[in-house]
Amino acid sequence: MMKELGYYNGQWGPLETMTVPMNDRAGYFGDGIYEAALAHNGVIFALDDHLRRLWRSADKLRIELRWTQDEMRDILYDMLSKVEPGDTLVYWQVTRGTALRNHAFPNGVPANLWITLKPITLGDPRHRLRLITVEDTRFLHCDIKTLNLIPNVMAAQLAAEAGCDESVFHRGEVVTECAHSNISILKDGRFITHPTDNYILPGITRARLLDACAEVGIPTEERTFTLAELMDADEVIVSSTTKGGVLAGEIDGQAVGGRAEAVFARLQAAYTARYERETAK
Ligand code: PLP
């Protein structure tokens, strides 16, 4: 049983011993797409959703996936069986292939599959996050889950340097998402979240929270909201695979939310119940 596993095109081993070819296009161009999911009780949560999103990203970037979704699922589960049980972060990426550096696609080169598995300790879902705001200077294809994450990296570093958990991106007055999460608000009993257009990643947790809202009768609005609405929200909800849906308590040093804890508690309970049900042994 390994603790941290790395996989590359059929080869696997302890993550720190794995190497990849220098000409993998991930290194030159970040020419690839990825997914990250959570395994609990040996079950990869929402895996079908993650596979569907990976196929969508591949389609948008014209990366040819040489596996069926079933084959990819089998490889992921095969690798998962080789690591120690417990909550695991299942990360995988597909790159356009291996070839001498040249911007245009190489001919007849198969895509490469990378997988890393590592244990993860989930955060306390009651812990309120501290956020900062950062101008969203990313490109206009944020719906594609590509490896090109430099603005997200820079924003995450600013949050870390500020002693905070996440950065909230905004384009002018409009809040888009966070460096590695989606962001939504509760206002007057309604759950408001940016529509899934090209400005945000269509988060799987975000979608699950919308489902949970329907389940517990919280009305939803998929529309943009402003920084002013964010600061004045009854609650601010940050969501991602590893966090689930959690509340923020502070943005740029100002207290936010704290006015709809009971509504959020219903939402979080519904989300968690689905998570536990779908990852039951
Ligand atoms: N937005 C960005 C930019 C992300 O990188 C992520 C995930 O890491 C999310 C949103 C949340 O997506 P998901 O809920 O599918 O993890």
py3Dmol code that shows the C-alpha trace and the ligand (Angstrom):
import py3Dmol

protein = """\
ATOM      1  CA  MET A   1       0.000   0.000   0.000  1.00  0.00           C
ATOM      2  CA  MET A   2       1.345   3.359  -1.003  1.00  0.00           C
ATOM      3  CA  LYS A   3       0.649   6.645   0.717  1.00  0.00           C
ATOM      4  CA  GLU A   4       1.066   8.927  -2.301  1.00  0.00           C
ATOM      5  CA  LEU A   5       0.817   7.391  -5.737  1.00  0.00           C
ATOM      6  CA  GLY A   6       1.807   8.702  -9.132  1.00  0.00           C
ATOM      7  CA  TYR A   7       0.658   7.246 -12.473  1.00  0.00           C
ATOM      8  CA  TYR A   8       1.799   8.135 -15.953  1.00  0.00           C
ATOM      9  CA  ASN A   9       0.527   6.308 -19.053  1.00  0.00           C
ATOM     10  CA  GLY A  10       0.263   2.912 -17.391  1.00  0.00           C
ATOM     11  CA  GLN A  11       3.308   3.180 -15.100  1.00  0.00           C
ATOM     12  CA  TRP A  12       2.807   3.840 -11.420  1.00  0.00           C
ATOM     13  CA  GLY A  13       4.745   4.022  -8.199  1.00  0.00           C
ATOM     14  CA  PRO A  14       5.360   6.154  -5.120  1.00  0.00           C
ATOM     15  CA  LEU A  15       4.684   9.709  -6.289  1.00  0.00           C
ATOM     16  CA  GLU A  16       8.123  11.105  -5.456  1.00  0.00           C
ATOM     17  CA  THR A  17       9.825   8.455  -7.627  1.00  0.00           C
ATOM     18  CA  MET A  18       7.784   9.153 -10.767  1.00  0.00           C
ATOM     19  CA  THR A  19       9.242  11.070 -13.712  1.00  0.00           C
ATOM     20  CA  VAL A  20       7.736  12.291 -16.982  1.00  0.00           C
ATOM     21  CA  PRO A  21       9.199  13.026 -20.434  1.00  0.00           C
ATOM     22  CA  MET A  22      10.582  16.522 -20.843  1.00  0.00           C
ATOM     23  CA  ASN A  23       8.604  16.957 -24.081  1.00  0.00           C
ATOM     24  CA  ASP A  24       5.197  16.413 -22.494  1.00  0.00           C
ATOM     25  CA  ARG A  25       3.280  19.486 -23.664  1.00  0.00           C
ATOM     26  CA  ALA A  26       2.155  20.129 -20.082  1.00  0.00           C
ATOM     27  CA  GLY A  27       5.595  21.553 -19.389  1.00  0.00           C
ATOM     28  CA  TYR A  28       5.844  23.916 -22.358  1.00  0.00           C
ATOM     29  CA  PHE A  29       2.292  25.135 -22.757  1.00  0.00           C
ATOM     30  CA  GLY A  30       0.225  23.789 -19.877  1.00  0.00           C
ATOM     31  CA  ASP A  31      -1.465  22.089 -22.811  1.00  0.00           C
ATOM     32  CA  GLY A  32      -3.841  19.885 -20.902  1.00  0.00           C
ATOM     33  CA  ILE A  33      -6.915  19.582 -18.748  1.00  0.00           C
ATOM     34  CA  TYR A  34      -7.521  18.169 -15.299  1.00  0.00           C
ATOM     35  CA  GLU A  35      -9.963  17.103 -12.640  1.00  0.00           C
ATOM     36  CA  ALA A  36      -9.757  16.706  -8.875  1.00  0.00           C
ATOM     37  CA  ALA A  37     -12.191  14.575  -6.903  1.00  0.00           C
ATOM     38  CA  LEU A  38     -12.500  13.267  -3.394  1.00  0.00           C
ATOM     39  CA  ALA A  39     -12.506   9.577  -2.504  1.00  0.00           C
ATOM     40  CA  HIS A  40     -14.260   8.617   0.723  1.00  0.00           C
ATOM     41  CA  ASN A  41     -14.778   4.997   1.845  1.00  0.00           C
ATOM     42  CA  GLY A  42     -13.083   3.944  -1.401  1.00  0.00           C
ATOM     43  CA  VAL A  43     -15.745   5.697  -3.487  1.00  0.00           C
ATOM     44  CA  ILE A  44     -14.833   8.637  -5.740  1.00  0.00           C
ATOM     45  CA  PHE A  45     -17.527  11.233  -5.074  1.00  0.00           C
ATOM     46  CA  ALA A  46     -19.405  12.591  -8.125  1.00  0.00           C
ATOM     47  CA  LEU A  47     -16.997  10.818 -10.468  1.00  0.00           C
ATOM     48  CA  ASP A  48     -19.487  10.787 -13.345  1.00  0.00           C
ATOM     49  CA  ASP A  49     -19.773  14.582 -13.081  1.00  0.00           C
ATOM     50  CA  HIS A  50     -15.991  14.946 -13.096  1.00  0.00           C
ATOM     51  CA  LEU A  51     -15.627  12.668 -16.127  1.00  0.00           C
ATOM     52  CA  ARG A  52     -18.334  14.554 -17.978  1.00  0.00           C
ATOM     53  CA  ARG A  53     -16.579  17.851 -17.262  1.00  0.00           C
ATOM     54  CA  LEU A  54     -13.205  16.439 -18.362  1.00  0.00           C
ATOM     55  CA  TRP A  55     -14.748  15.318 -21.652  1.00  0.00           C
ATOM     56  CA  ARG A  56     -16.261  18.757 -22.096  1.00  0.00           C
ATOM     57  CA  SER A  57     -12.881  20.447 -21.457  1.00  0.00           C
ATOM     58  CA  ALA A  58     -11.216  18.044 -23.913  1.00  0.00           C
ATOM     59  CA  ASP A  59     -13.826  18.808 -26.525  1.00  0.00           C
ATOM     60  CA  LYS A  60     -13.299  22.574 -26.165  1.00  0.00           C
ATOM     61  CA  LEU A  61      -9.511  22.199 -26.545  1.00  0.00           C
ATOM     62  CA  ARG A  62      -9.717  19.489 -29.220  1.00  0.00           C
ATOM     63  CA  ILE A  63      -7.741  17.039 -27.082  1.00  0.00           C
ATOM     64  CA  GLU A  64      -8.512  13.504 -28.204  1.00  0.00           C
ATOM     65  CA  LEU A  65      -9.254  11.272 -25.257  1.00  0.00           C
ATOM     66  CA  ARG A  66      -8.187   7.727 -26.089  1.00  0.00           C
ATOM     67  CA  TRP A  67     -10.155   6.163 -23.250  1.00  0.00           C
ATOM     68  CA  THR A  68     -13.842   5.673 -22.734  1.00  0.00           C
ATOM     69  CA  GLN A  69     -15.253   7.163 -19.555  1.00  0.00           C
ATOM     70  CA  ASP A  70     -15.596   3.602 -18.222  1.00  0.00           C
ATOM     71  CA  GLU A  71     -11.954   2.860 -18.975  1.00  0.00           C
ATOM     72  CA  MET A  72     -10.818   6.013 -17.218  1.00  0.00           C
ATOM     73  CA  ARG A  73     -13.024   5.195 -14.242  1.00  0.00           C
ATOM     74  CA  ASP A  74     -11.469   1.710 -14.065  1.00  0.00           C
ATOM     75  CA  ILE A  75      -7.920   3.104 -14.142  1.00  0.00           C
ATOM     76  CA  LEU A  76      -8.723   5.579 -11.354  1.00  0.00           C
ATOM     77  CA  TYR A  77     -10.270   2.873  -9.177  1.00  0.00           C
ATOM     78  CA  ASP A  78      -7.397   0.494  -9.910  1.00  0.00           C
ATOM     79  CA  MET A  79      -4.932   3.140  -8.679  1.00  0.00           C
ATOM     80  CA  LEU A  80      -7.118   3.994  -5.698  1.00  0.00           C
ATOM     81  CA  SER A  81      -6.959   0.327  -4.631  1.00  0.00           C
ATOM     82  CA  LYS A  82      -3.165   0.648  -4.267  1.00  0.00           C
ATOM     83  CA  VAL A  83      -3.143   3.454  -1.707  1.00  0.00           C
ATOM     84  CA  GLU A  84      -3.862   3.416   1.984  1.00  0.00           C
ATOM     85  CA  PRO A  85      -7.562   3.708   2.825  1.00  0.00           C
ATOM     86  CA  GLY A  86      -8.868   7.036   4.074  1.00  0.00           C
ATOM     87  CA  ASP A  87      -9.934  10.264   2.434  1.00  0.00           C
ATOM     88  CA  THR A  88      -7.923  10.670  -0.761  1.00  0.00           C
ATOM     89  CA  LEU A  89      -7.530  13.519  -3.218  1.00  0.00           C
ATOM     90  CA  VAL A  90      -7.801  11.968  -6.671  1.00  0.00           C
ATOM     91  CA  TYR A  91      -6.154  14.324  -9.153  1.00  0.00           C
ATOM     92  CA  TRP A  92      -5.756  13.517 -12.818  1.00  0.00           C
ATOM     93  CA  GLN A  93      -4.798  15.378 -15.960  1.00  0.00           C
ATOM     94  CA  VAL A  94      -4.669  14.658 -19.651  1.00  0.00           C
ATOM     95  CA  THR A  95      -2.098  16.458 -21.765  1.00  0.00           C
ATOM     96  CA  ARG A  96      -2.045  16.750 -25.530  1.00  0.00           C
ATOM     97  CA  GLY A  97       0.942  14.461 -25.856  1.00  0.00           C
ATOM     98  CA  THR A  98       4.704  14.400 -26.139  1.00  0.00           C
ATOM     99  CA  ALA A  99       6.494  16.192 -28.975  1.00  0.00           C
ATOM    100  CA  LEU A 100       9.220  18.754 -29.715  1.00  0.00           C
ATOM    101  CA  ARG A 101       8.102  22.226 -28.716  1.00  0.00           C
ATOM    102  CA  ASN A 102       5.895  23.714 -31.393  1.00  0.00           C
ATOM    103  CA  HIS A 103       2.712  25.669 -30.717  1.00  0.00           C
ATOM    104  CA  ALA A 104       0.450  23.934 -33.232  1.00  0.00           C
ATOM    105  CA  PHE A 105      -0.785  20.442 -32.360  1.00  0.00           C
ATOM    106  CA  PRO A 106       1.655  17.596 -33.039  1.00  0.00           C
ATOM    107  CA  ASN A 107       0.458  14.997 -35.544  1.00  0.00           C
ATOM    108  CA  GLY A 108      -0.452  11.457 -34.526  1.00  0.00           C
ATOM    109  CA  VAL A 109       0.666  11.809 -30.925  1.00  0.00           C
ATOM    110  CA  PRO A 110      -1.515  10.180 -28.247  1.00  0.00           C
ATOM    111  CA  ALA A 111      -2.684  12.102 -25.178  1.00  0.00           C
ATOM    112  CA  ASN A 112      -0.924  11.419 -21.860  1.00  0.00           C
ATOM    113  CA  LEU A 113      -2.725  10.494 -18.649  1.00  0.00           C
ATOM    114  CA  TRP A 114      -1.269  11.556 -15.315  1.00  0.00           C
ATOM    115  CA  ILE A 115      -2.791  10.621 -11.965  1.00  0.00           C
ATOM    116  CA  THR A 116      -1.723  11.572  -8.462  1.00  0.00           C
ATOM    117  CA  LEU A 117      -3.353  10.248  -5.313  1.00  0.00           C
ATOM    118  CA  LYS A 118      -2.649  11.668  -1.904  1.00  0.00           C
ATOM    119  CA  PRO A 119      -4.292  11.497   1.499  1.00  0.00           C
ATOM    120  CA  ILE A 120      -6.328  14.536   2.457  1.00  0.00           C
ATOM    121  CA  THR A 121      -7.545  15.808   5.799  1.00  0.00           C
ATOM    122  CA  LEU A 122     -10.830  17.594   5.326  1.00  0.00           C
ATOM    123  CA  GLY A 123     -11.275  20.975   6.972  1.00  0.00           C
ATOM    124  CA  ASP A 124     -13.821  21.756   9.659  1.00  0.00           C
ATOM    125  CA  PRO A 125     -17.010  22.635   7.719  1.00  0.00           C
ATOM    126  CA  ARG A 126     -17.944  25.113  10.481  1.00  0.00           C
ATOM    127  CA  HIS A 127     -14.751  27.131  10.103  1.00  0.00           C
ATOM    128  CA  ARG A 128     -15.479  30.510   8.487  1.00  0.00           C
ATOM    129  CA  LEU A 129     -13.034  31.426   5.761  1.00  0.00           C
ATOM    130  CA  ARG A 130     -11.094  34.652   5.494  1.00  0.00           C
ATOM    131  CA  LEU A 131     -11.009  36.026   1.955  1.00  0.00           C
ATOM    132  CA  ILE A 132      -9.402  38.821   0.002  1.00  0.00           C
ATOM    133  CA  THR A 133     -10.570  40.332  -3.298  1.00  0.00           C
ATOM    134  CA  VAL A 134      -8.405  40.304  -6.414  1.00  0.00           C
ATOM    135  CA  GLU A 135      -9.135  41.727  -9.875  1.00  0.00           C
ATOM    136  CA  ASP A 136      -9.910  38.844 -12.246  1.00  0.00           C
ATOM    137  CA  THR A 137      -7.384  39.241 -15.048  1.00  0.00           C
ATOM    138  CA  ARG A 138      -7.821  35.730 -16.413  1.00  0.00           C
ATOM    139  CA  PHE A 139      -8.641  34.898 -20.019  1.00  0.00           C
ATOM    140  CA  LEU A 140     -12.188  34.429 -21.296  1.00  0.00           C
ATOM    141  CA  HIS A 141     -12.257  30.628 -21.175  1.00  0.00           C
ATOM    142  CA  CYS A 142     -12.523  30.094 -17.434  1.00  0.00           C
ATOM    143  CA  ASP A 143     -15.138  27.393 -18.009  1.00  0.00           C
ATOM    144  CA  ILE A 144     -12.428  25.079 -19.356  1.00  0.00           C
ATOM    145  CA  LYS A 145     -10.515  23.274 -16.610  1.00  0.00           C
ATOM    146  CA  THR A 146      -7.070  23.742 -18.149  1.00  0.00           C
ATOM    147  CA  LEU A 147      -3.649  23.463 -16.550  1.00  0.00           C
ATOM    148  CA  ASN A 148      -3.040  27.164 -17.291  1.00  0.00           C
ATOM    149  CA  LEU A 149      -3.556  28.499 -13.784  1.00  0.00           C
ATOM    150  CA  ILE A 150      -1.009  31.296 -13.398  1.00  0.00           C
ATOM    151  CA  PRO A 151      -3.521  34.029 -12.403  1.00  0.00           C
ATOM    152  CA  ASN A 152      -5.087  31.573  -9.941  1.00  0.00           C
ATOM    153  CA  VAL A 153      -1.641  30.770  -8.539  1.00  0.00           C
ATOM    154  CA  MET A 154      -0.828  34.476  -8.118  1.00  0.00           C
ATOM    155  CA  ALA A 155      -4.180  35.129  -6.438  1.00  0.00           C
ATOM    156  CA  ALA A 156      -3.803  32.132  -4.104  1.00  0.00           C
ATOM    157  CA  GLN A 157      -0.359  33.401  -3.110  1.00  0.00           C
ATOM    158  CA  LEU A 158      -1.765  36.860  -2.301  1.00  0.00           C
ATOM    159  CA  ALA A 159      -4.361  35.176  -0.059  1.00  0.00           C
ATOM    160  CA  ALA A 160      -1.665  33.102   1.643  1.00  0.00           C
ATOM    161  CA  GLU A 161       0.506  36.172   2.216  1.00  0.00           C
ATOM    162  CA  ALA A 162      -2.497  37.956   3.742  1.00  0.00           C
ATOM    163  CA  GLY A 163      -3.030  35.001   6.103  1.00  0.00           C
ATOM    164  CA  CYS A 164      -6.306  34.232   4.304  1.00  0.00           C
ATOM    165  CA  ASP A 165      -7.896  31.108   2.832  1.00  0.00           C
ATOM    166  CA  GLU A 166      -9.013  32.194  -0.631  1.00  0.00           C
ATOM    167  CA  SER A 167      -9.092  35.062  -3.112  1.00  0.00           C
ATOM    168  CA  VAL A 168     -12.348  36.294  -4.614  1.00  0.00           C
ATOM    169  CA  PHE A 169     -11.983  37.278  -8.258  1.00  0.00           C
ATOM    170  CA  HIS A 170     -14.003  40.175  -9.636  1.00  0.00           C
ATOM    171  CA  ARG A 171     -14.143  41.734 -13.087  1.00  0.00           C
ATOM    172  CA  GLY A 172     -14.742  45.343 -12.202  1.00  0.00           C
ATOM    173  CA  GLU A 173     -17.760  45.276  -9.898  1.00  0.00           C
ATOM    174  CA  VAL A 174     -18.871  41.771 -10.847  1.00  0.00           C
ATOM    175  CA  VAL A 175     -17.809  38.872  -8.646  1.00  0.00           C
ATOM    176  CA  THR A 176     -16.881  35.830 -10.719  1.00  0.00           C
ATOM    177  CA  GLU A 177     -15.423  33.037  -8.584  1.00  0.00           C
ATOM    178  CA  CYS A 178     -12.401  32.327  -6.382  1.00  0.00           C
ATOM    179  CA  ALA A 179      -8.862  31.197  -7.215  1.00  0.00           C
ATOM    180  CA  HIS A 180      -9.821  27.550  -6.708  1.00  0.00           C
ATOM    181  CA  SER A 181     -13.475  27.637  -5.620  1.00  0.00           C
ATOM    182  CA  ASN A 182     -16.834  29.043  -6.615  1.00  0.00           C
ATOM    183  CA  ILE A 183     -18.569  31.717  -4.563  1.00  0.00           C
ATOM    184  CA  SER A 184     -22.266  32.258  -3.939  1.00  0.00           C
ATOM    185  CA  ILE A 185     -24.329  34.367  -1.566  1.00  0.00           C
ATOM    186  CA  LEU A 186     -27.475  34.028   0.481  1.00  0.00           C
ATOM    187  CA  LYS A 187     -29.654  37.136   0.463  1.00  0.00           C
ATOM    188  CA  ASP A 188     -33.204  37.394   1.803  1.00  0.00           C
ATOM    189  CA  GLY A 189     -33.483  33.607   1.817  1.00  0.00           C
ATOM    190  CA  ARG A 190     -32.283  33.176  -1.776  1.00  0.00           C
ATOM    191  CA  PHE A 191     -29.120  31.459  -3.006  1.00  0.00           C
ATOM    192  CA  ILE A 192     -27.469  33.598  -5.684  1.00  0.00           C
ATOM    193  CA  THR A 193     -24.595  32.348  -7.819  1.00  0.00           C
ATOM    194  CA  HIS A 194     -22.806  33.419 -11.012  1.00  0.00           C
ATOM    195  CA  PRO A 195     -24.246  31.719 -14.124  1.00  0.00           C
ATOM    196  CA  THR A 196     -22.153  28.999 -15.742  1.00  0.00           C
ATOM    197  CA  ASP A 197     -20.793  30.985 -18.660  1.00  0.00           C
ATOM    198  CA  ASN A 198     -17.184  31.428 -19.795  1.00  0.00           C
ATOM    199  CA  TYR A 199     -16.241  33.555 -16.750  1.00  0.00           C
ATOM    200  CA  ILE A 200     -16.324  30.731 -14.198  1.00  0.00           C
ATOM    201  CA  LEU A 201     -15.601  27.060 -13.864  1.00  0.00           C
ATOM    202  CA  PRO A 202     -18.863  25.114 -13.660  1.00  0.00           C
ATOM    203  CA  GLY A 203     -18.064  23.749 -10.219  1.00  0.00           C
ATOM    204  CA  ILE A 204     -19.454  20.370  -9.329  1.00  0.00           C
ATOM    205  CA  THR A 205     -19.900  21.426  -5.714  1.00  0.00           C
ATOM    206  CA  ARG A 206     -21.727  24.564  -6.895  1.00  0.00           C
ATOM    207  CA  ALA A 207     -24.104  22.357  -8.917  1.00  0.00           C
ATOM    208  CA  ARG A 208     -24.587  20.050  -5.936  1.00  0.00           C
ATOM    209  CA  LEU A 209     -25.371  23.040  -3.718  1.00  0.00           C
ATOM    210  CA  LEU A 210     -28.009  24.154  -6.240  1.00  0.00           C
ATOM    211  CA  ASP A 211     -29.496  20.634  -6.044  1.00  0.00           C
ATOM    212  CA  ALA A 212     -29.392  20.806  -2.253  1.00  0.00           C
ATOM    213  CA  CYS A 213     -31.221  24.161  -2.381  1.00  0.00           C
ATOM    214  CA  ALA A 214     -33.974  22.544  -4.444  1.00  0.00           C
ATOM    215  CA  GLU A 215     -34.140  19.694  -1.963  1.00  0.00           C
ATOM    216  CA  VAL A 216     -34.611  21.925   1.078  1.00  0.00           C
ATOM    217  CA  GLY A 217     -36.701  24.602  -0.661  1.00  0.00           C
ATOM    218  CA  ILE A 218     -34.224  27.485  -0.912  1.00  0.00           C
ATOM    219  CA  PRO A 219     -34.993  29.525  -4.068  1.00  0.00           C
ATOM    220  CA  THR A 220     -31.989  30.019  -6.359  1.00  0.00           C
ATOM    221  CA  GLU A 221     -30.899  32.658  -8.844  1.00  0.00           C
ATOM    222  CA  GLU A 222     -28.114  32.038 -11.338  1.00  0.00           C
ATOM    223  CA  ARG A 223     -27.099  35.610 -12.049  1.00  0.00           C
ATOM    224  CA  THR A 224     -24.083  37.824 -11.536  1.00  0.00           C
ATOM    225  CA  PHE A 225     -23.761  39.748  -8.298  1.00  0.00           C
ATOM    226  CA  THR A 226     -21.525  42.693  -7.390  1.00  0.00           C
ATOM    227  CA  LEU A 227     -18.841  43.305  -4.805  1.00  0.00           C
ATOM    228  CA  ALA A 228     -21.315  45.498  -2.932  1.00  0.00           C
ATOM    229  CA  GLU A 229     -23.826  42.614  -2.841  1.00  0.00           C
ATOM    230  CA  LEU A 230     -21.070  40.295  -1.673  1.00  0.00           C
ATOM    231  CA  MET A 231     -20.124  42.544   1.233  1.00  0.00           C
ATOM    232  CA  ASP A 232     -23.797  43.001   2.139  1.00  0.00           C
ATOM    233  CA  ALA A 233     -24.822  39.332   1.771  1.00  0.00           C
ATOM    234  CA  ASP A 234     -26.574  37.515   4.607  1.00  0.00           C
ATOM    235  CA  GLU A 235     -24.018  34.735   4.089  1.00  0.00           C
ATOM    236  CA  VAL A 236     -21.115  34.201   1.686  1.00  0.00           C
ATOM    237  CA  ILE A 237     -20.604  30.592   0.599  1.00  0.00           C
ATOM    238  CA  VAL A 238     -17.363  29.291  -0.886  1.00  0.00           C
ATOM    239  CA  SER A 239     -17.515  25.890  -2.558  1.00  0.00           C
ATOM    240  CA  SER A 240     -15.113  23.341  -3.976  1.00  0.00           C
ATOM    241  CA  THR A 241     -14.556  19.617  -4.064  1.00  0.00           C
ATOM    242  CA  THR A 242     -12.195  19.643  -1.100  1.00  0.00           C
ATOM    243  CA  LYS A 243     -14.103  22.183   1.007  1.00  0.00           C
ATOM    244  CA  GLY A 244     -17.681  21.303   0.187  1.00  0.00           C
ATOM    245  CA  GLY A 245     -19.746  24.411   0.856  1.00  0.00           C
ATOM    246  CA  VAL A 246     -18.424  26.600   3.663  1.00  0.00           C
ATOM    247  CA  LEU A 247     -19.097  30.096   4.931  1.00  0.00           C
ATOM    248  CA  ALA A 248     -16.835  33.120   4.798  1.00  0.00           C
ATOM    249  CA  GLY A 249     -16.513  35.350   7.838  1.00  0.00           C
ATOM    250  CA  GLU A 250     -14.301  38.105   6.529  1.00  0.00           C
ATOM    251  CA  ILE A 251     -13.412  39.758   3.224  1.00  0.00           C
ATOM    252  CA  ASP A 252     -10.555  42.267   2.967  1.00  0.00           C
ATOM    253  CA  GLY A 253     -10.569  42.505   6.742  1.00  0.00           C
ATOM    254  CA  GLN A 254     -14.282  43.364   6.960  1.00  0.00           C
ATOM    255  CA  ALA A 255     -16.761  41.045   8.658  1.00  0.00           C
ATOM    256  CA  VAL A 256     -19.275  39.498   6.224  1.00  0.00           C
ATOM    257  CA  GLY A 257     -22.316  37.266   6.571  1.00  0.00           C
ATOM    258  CA  GLY A 258     -23.450  35.838   9.865  1.00  0.00           C
ATOM    259  CA  ARG A 259     -27.099  36.665   9.185  1.00  0.00           C
ATOM    260  CA  ALA A 260     -28.433  33.410   7.740  1.00  0.00           C
ATOM    261  CA  GLU A 261     -26.653  30.657   9.606  1.00  0.00           C
ATOM    262  CA  ALA A 262     -29.805  28.584  10.002  1.00  0.00           C
ATOM    263  CA  VAL A 263     -30.596  28.681   6.270  1.00  0.00           C
ATOM    264  CA  PHE A 264     -27.031  27.703   5.464  1.00  0.00           C
ATOM    265  CA  ALA A 265     -27.106  24.892   8.037  1.00  0.00           C
ATOM    266  CA  ARG A 266     -30.080  23.317   6.183  1.00  0.00           C
ATOM    267  CA  LEU A 267     -28.237  23.606   2.891  1.00  0.00           C
ATOM    268  CA  GLN A 268     -25.000  22.182   4.249  1.00  0.00           C
ATOM    269  CA  ALA A 269     -26.838  19.298   5.947  1.00  0.00           C
ATOM    270  CA  ALA A 270     -28.543  18.370   2.655  1.00  0.00           C
ATOM    271  CA  TYR A 271     -25.239  18.541   0.776  1.00  0.00           C
ATOM    272  CA  THR A 272     -23.442  16.435   3.390  1.00  0.00           C
ATOM    273  CA  ALA A 273     -26.245  13.858   3.489  1.00  0.00           C
ATOM    274  CA  ARG A 274     -25.919  13.386  -0.295  1.00  0.00           C
ATOM    275  CA  TYR A 275     -22.132  13.101   0.020  1.00  0.00           C
ATOM    276  CA  GLU A 276     -22.416  10.470   2.752  1.00  0.00           C
ATOM    277  CA  ARG A 277     -25.120   8.564   0.863  1.00  0.00           C
ATOM    278  CA  GLU A 278     -23.219   8.486  -2.416  1.00  0.00           C
ATOM    279  CA  THR A 279     -19.939   7.480  -0.782  1.00  0.00           C
ATOM    280  CA  ALA A 280     -21.422   4.888   1.562  1.00  0.00           C
ATOM    281  CA  LYS A 281     -19.474   1.592   1.590  1.00  0.00           C
TER     282      LYS A 281
END
"""
ligand_1 = """\
16
PLP
N -13.384 27.412 -9.623
C -12.081 27.135 -9.832
C -11.238 28.149 -10.537
C -11.542 25.903 -9.391
O -10.250 25.614 -9.613
C -12.383 24.986 -8.708
C -11.929 23.672 -8.252
O -10.868 23.429 -7.833
C -13.715 25.334 -8.487
C -14.186 26.548 -8.982
C -14.653 24.414 -7.755
O -15.014 23.335 -8.574
P -15.458 21.938 -7.987
O -16.599 22.199 -7.074
O -15.847 21.142 -9.174
O -14.276 21.390 -7.239
"""
view = py3Dmol.view(width=600, height=400)
view.addModel(protein, "pdb")
view.setStyle({"model": 0}, {"cartoon": {"style": "trace"}})
view.addModel(ligand_1, "xyz")
view.setStyle({"model": 1}, {"stick": {}})
view.zoomTo()
view.show()
